[in-house]
Structure formats: structure tokens, C-alpha cells
Amino acid sequence: CRDVRFCVIIETNEGLENAIAIAKASPRTDSMILGAVDMSADLRCEKSWEPLLYARSRLVHAAASAGIDLLDVPYLNLDDPEGLRREAQGCARLGSTRPLRA
């Protein structure tokens, strides 16, 4: 029997409010990911770096508290490699981590 692991997605205001409890809810949780599209809609903000900084920071705190990885939202603007680099560097500086390797 294989050991099933979880990557939980946080994409609502309620999820953000309960992020630490969610991160610690199961020992099988390896990581969290920010669901920025739904999160920005729920928070009524633009889906960009500054408006989601609080959400990102709160998820960094939750993941670190649980000792799990945090992945940021996928960068979808494939025509902007410099934007990808800036956002990836910002996420890394803030505390997002790379996924664990099996």
C-alpha cells in the first residue's frame, strides 16, 4: 500500500483564516499552495503581488509552523520570463519553498 501525501490548496478567505490549523491537520500533508485566482476573487482584490502579499505571508507562517513546504501560485504569463523571475525571487525571499522530492 502506498503512502498517500497531501498538497492542500488555500484559495478562500476562510481557508486563509484557518491556514495554520489546515497545515497541521494531517501528518500526511507535505505542502500548501496558494490558489491566487480564487483567493483574489474572495478577497475582492487584484491578482498581483502587492494585493496578495498578506495572503502569501500568512501562508508562509502557516507552512513554517507546520514544517511543510509552501508553493506559490503558478506563473501563467509565458510571454514574460522576466516577470516570472521577479515573482519567483520574491516568493523565495518571502519564504516559499520548493516541493519535497520523493
Order of alpha helices (4+ residues) and beta strands (2+ residues): beta-alpha-alpha-beta-alpha-alpha-beta-alpha
